[in-house]
């Protein structure tokens, strides 16, 4: 009974190799799913605004479908459902000496497809937020569609896209815990199997909670630095020190929060 | 690159509809090389739309606009107008500079970056070359010390002068000004008008849509009144403002004085 402090501290300060490997898996899964999801999101986000109606329809269908299915269901569907129906079975792949398990691949793909649908909406909104006058100015200077997309629309949309995208990644870091259900040995799955043998369920769950909190905290700092860079044209005195940049993001001034650009 | 009669811009019977609403009802105008034409008229008269048709920010649906002898936006196939592919329209815009009411500087770039962007991207100039041209243009519009500032830190007048420099960096044959001072404070209007007047004296061919009557009178070679999607009258500035050769012009000038 009670809280086993010595056990808790030992797990927290010296989690062991197995836990660190699982942590690496959690982070890798989130990063890969994010990158893949971003690719999907940019393609589908632009596709939603295509001049070509069938492309618009396909992209809208994707967003509608995926946003209507729970991630957990999606992951199980990819890993077990497809295999059960005999459509597709993930198998282990070794790339550059690193083996990616079948369940890991299914998790990355499932999370990416889920994330992609949400990112597509964020990207679409970002593109639509670019003012018409900016595009007209670019056209009047003789820029072609590709040139003005790359040099004007994308950078300006990025400014709008990054904050909600960072928010999404924060969410994704924790959503990776769902991959435990299809057998990916990430930190939550490891915690569960350890608590089955040690019965220190509560202590271990607090440790894993603190681990997720640490991950999102690190991400918060990184996001703060990215946003400070993206907003460098918005204020007179630039935050110069690392701390000031992070602070600029975490505690925006009232007037800075009010002015659009 | 001019028509046989020396016109750089020649518009004939240009029509434009927004849905059911006919905004241009047969506009015919010509602008000679080196000439400065001012277009005045009440809001909704189609003067901005006409200007935007010249560089294909809007597409006209009937009539013809030639710039430098080249038909804008279309190909004439035995009297039938066939829209040009986008790539050709993009190329036609290169020789036509445009200055907007809302400046439209790229807000994610410094003033210098705004100016060198298109020369490097579109014309393939090297950075040193583009920057040298840009700095000379900034000197000309009196903004040398603001080269590395971001647009939102400049006043409206400074932004508009930077926008003029940006358009000039493409070395256009023709400059279009769409109410360049309408969004400005009275104090900064003068500095922008001075830059435009300087440019006019340097021999640039220009079409200026404006509400600044004194400016139109001093700087233009010819002034046009547009009303209800048509050219109502045109004349040299002295005749135009002194004799007021149409009833509608008299009425319009009476409303703004």
Interface residues (C-beta under 8 A of the other chain):
Chain A: X131 X133 X134 X136 X137 X138 X139 X140 X141 X142 X143 X144 X145 X147 X151 X152 X155 X156 X159 X232 X233 X234 X236 X261
Chain B: X55 X57 X86 X87 X90 X91 X93 X94 X96 X97 X98 X100 X102 X104 X105 X106 X107 X108 X110 X117 X118 X121 X122 X150 X151 X152 X153 X163 X166 X167 X170
